[in-house]
Amino acid sequence: QVQVVESGGDLVQPGGSLRLSCAASGSGLSIYTMGWYRQAPGKQRELVAFIGSAGDPVYASSVKGRFAISRDIAKNTVYLQMNTLKPEDTAVYYCYASVRANVGTNVYWGQGTQVTVSS
């Protein structure tokens, strides 16, 4: 059984910073990519950033230059450093891990962590 648990969501003022963490746990994990999606009220879930096992990050254009994703492969953990936050960054942020299966891959999701950017 694979578990994905996020933490770090909070209320922050515009222009502020926040760091999200996400840890995947389970027996014999082999993780390909880990990343973050977000979903604002009334909107579809959208990709924020992901990072592969080689450490090559990919960002949505809306967060590029403000957010930084990093990964600790030994700890099966991914981080999202969010700087210069804007009200439009307000959303529930979901972490995922793409894990090698017997055939193909399985994707596991966390329960989400709320980020609210407001003065």
BABA-329737 format. One record per residue (C-alpha): chain; x, y, z. Coordinates in steps of 0.001 Angstrom, whole numbers. Each point is the difference from the previous one (the first is absolute). Layout:
// BABA-329737
  chaine        x        y        z
       A        X        Y        Z
...
//
This chain:
// BABA-329737
  chaine        x        y        z
       A        0        0        0
       A     1389     3389    -1040
       A     -806     3131     1958
       A      608     3565    -1106
       A     -231     2702     2650
       A      309     3746     -550
       A      634     2703     2556
       A      806     3692      192
       A    -3154     1685    -1235
       A     -919     3227     1767
       A    -1404     3502     -264
       A     2587     2439    -1340
       A      -51     3610    -1138
       A      527      971    -3646
       A     3708      147     -765
       A      777    -2513     2701
       A     1588    -3441     -167
       A    -1012    -3501      978
       A     1618    -3416     -239
       A    -2024    -3136     -584
       A     1310    -3482      734
       A    -1201    -3365    -1226
       A     1196    -3429     1053
       A     -806    -3327    -1625
       A      269    -3165     2040
       A     -379    -3679     -721
       A     1951    -3188     -357
       A     2564     -195    -2783
       A    -1000     3233    -1695
       A     1475      865    -3373
       A    -1208     3497     -830
       A      306     1519    -3446
       A    -1390     3492      436
       A    -1475     2032     2825
       A    -1825     3234     -372
       A    -2741     2402      909
       A    -3390      910    -1377
       A    -2383     2578     1385
       A    -3713      617     -122
       A    -1658     3319      713
       A    -3730      232      806
       A    -2083     -407    -3128
       A     3023     -817    -2159
       A     1550    -3133    -1398
       A     3042    -1569     1566
       A     3141     1313    -1716
       A     3630    -1004      -69
       A     2358     2145     2064
       A     3338    -1800     -314
       A     1571    -3437      -95
       A     3473    -1447      217
       A     1412    -3242    -1338
       A     2506    -2372     1519
       A     2756     1802    -1924
       A     -901     3228     1785
       A    -1315     1835    -3059
       A    -2857     2304     1059
       A    -2952     1105    -2109
       A    -2173     2979      945
       A    -3298     1477    -1048
       A      527     3369    -1651
       A    -2063     1678     2725
       A     2519     -940     2713
       A     3286      -80    -1895
       A     2527     2294     1622
       A    -1949      103     3274
       A     -254    -3647     1040
       A     2792    -2541      331
       A     -463    -3752      276
       A     2648    -2242     1481
       A      240    -3636      960
       A     1775    -2173     2548
       A       47    -3371    -1724
       A     1348    -1843     3040
       A    -2946     1241     2084
       A    -2634     -314    -2766
       A     -820     3623      701
       A     -727     2964    -2223
       A     -119     3672      948
       A    -1628     3018    -1565
       A     1495     3346      938
       A    -2509     2692     -882
       A     1169     3619     -106
       A    -1676     3260     -950
       A    -3386    -1567      606
       A    -3067     1536    -1613
       A    -3692     -269      910
       A     -498    -2094    -3132
       A     2314    -2635     1494
       A    -2719     -748     2541
       A    -1001    -3637     -408
       A      192    -3466     1456
       A     3383    -1388     -978
       A      206    -3720     -715
       A     3173    -2023     -135
       A      384    -3139    -2091
       A     2536    -2740     -448
       A      331    -2079    -3148
       A     1154    -3419     1190
       A     1292    -2969    -1953
       A    -2479    -2882       -7
       A      286    -3605    -1208
       A    -1345     1292    -3302
       A      299     3701     -772
       A     -400     2568     2760
       A    -2500      892     2704
       A     -687     3563     1081
       A     -706      716     3647
       A    -1439     3248     1317
       A       98     1783     3309
       A    -3026     1420     1744
       A      901     3609     -825
       A     1161     2986     1999
       A    -1670     3415      -72
       A     1967     3057    -1045
       A    -1762     3330      429
       A     1602     3240    -1154
       A    -1851     2961     1418
       A      582     3216     1884
//
